[in-house]
């Protein structure tokens, strides 16, 4: 609330308090000055009354008597019968004056109450408008049905496609949208229809919103942006009203782009879940379907939307004519990651030892947002050490902090636990090095991390694979079991430290059997139930996709895969038992070793 609003409210409050105090004090004085009939009789018998002024009410014979005392002062007596009072005064010989019944005053009886009522209503509306303006930036009351979209006019958006890295093919697909907005006649003269809607789908942080901003900046047209959750309100019908208002504003500013971020908040599949057909969200979706491709014409309006849950969207909104084009924005490959790192490193002074190519190799699976966060964390590490540049070690520390958790060197760990952790991580590292498709090793550490791990072994993928082979998946399972195997070989005992490794190996084996068809005994059949929750758009009743007999066969096949991988991994670790001892010894000595130090143990 601003100062003007506070000043107005303060003045109004003080006026109300003053009026209440004045009314209360005057009422209190009247109550103190009023006397009873018994007190009046006592004063009359004692001769204390010098004169009386009698005023008659309209409700004759009632009235009031203003009593003048001989010693000064006055009192007030409410009279129920003026004639009885006059007879009593005549008998006592006290002088009195009688005023006639007052005539009716139109101003006091009619005009003044009406003015007070109108003034009070006006005052209330002034206060409510002032508070609403302060809360909503000058908006009007009850403006629920207005669109909350923010419009960026041509020239406001400085982001262009040059600022987007790692999405070469996606930019080429969207370049057609820019060409149409700049020169629509080139398409219309050959009978081409530009896509009415473009749906950007992909994991979070891959750059969907950035692409939409770049298209708006490149085309230099008005750009409306709104979130899917901004449509839905607690009041029924508000979402549909906001959709209508959004497209009305877009028509006035055509050609333009309407970007709906996280559209799955409002465009989920109808007729599923717990909601009914009259759900507010479904009414909003129905209105959006009509606006995008109904009886009305939306020339020059291109709707762009982003979501990471395209599987739960309603089929009606995905059809051609609404969202004609669907562009998948995935995680970048190693070349794309290097380009993204270069973009985010422009405003950061880098040391000579920084190798962005190596950083791109070690960050397989990172999205653009992850890479930006990685370099930001590295800059924070450099700033904490009072350095004016970012070094490769800063990036390595940031990578461990982002991917695994901050190292906790101050945590007190017993020598026995350190020794167990050293052999555990050495078991993982040996299998990473020996197996051909999963290595090589980048860093091995027995320093505890913030995510509860006692240590970690980090590989360095030499390439990005588009798909996983059966052999690669089996090797991943073997690597996951390497720590547990090393504990069993050296200590003839096992610990709970391998629980997450066992969970990962079991999940991989289950996917191999039920989803990837990589089991000879079960066959090339997908038995994955795809049990999505009802609350994210799936049906309430979901039948199981296979029998109990198949379930038992799946369990036996998963166990067979795990047992085979365990036996093969144990054999490999036993073949390199000397390396296991040497690497554990080196880890206990240095706590962290790099690729060169570890590979030197195999010579």
Buried (B, 14 or more C-beta within 10 A) or exposed (E): EEEEBEEBBEEBEEEEEEEEEEEEEEEEEEEEEEBEEEEBEEBBEEEBBBBBBBBBBEEEBEBBBBBBEEEEEEBBBEBEEBEEBBEEBEEEEBEBEBEEEEEEEEEEEEEEEEEEEEEEEEEEEEBEEBBBBBEEEEEEEEEEBBBEBEBBEBEEBEBBBEEBBBBEEBBEBBEBBBBBBEEBEEBEEEEEEBBBBBBBBBBEBBBBBBBBBBBBBBBBBBBBBBBBEBBBBEEEBBBBBBBBBBBEBBBEBBBBBBBBBBBBBBBBBBEBBEBEEEBBBBBBBBBBBBBBBEEEEBEBBBBBBBBBBBBBBBEBBBEEEBBBBBBBBBBBBBBBBBBBBEBBBEEBEBBEEBEBEBBBBBBBEBBBBBBBBBBBBBBBBBEEEEBEEBBBBBBBBBBBBBBBBBBEEEEEBEEEBBBBBBBBBBBBBBBBBBBEBBBBBBBBBBBBBEEEBBBBBBBBBEEBEEEBEEEBBBBBBBBBBBBBBBBBBBBEEEBEBBEBBBEBBBEBBBBBBBEBBBBEEBEEEEBBEEEBEBEBBBEEEEEEBBEEEBEEBBEEBBEBBBEBBBEBBBEBBEEBEEBBBBBBBBBBEEBBBBBEBBBEBEE
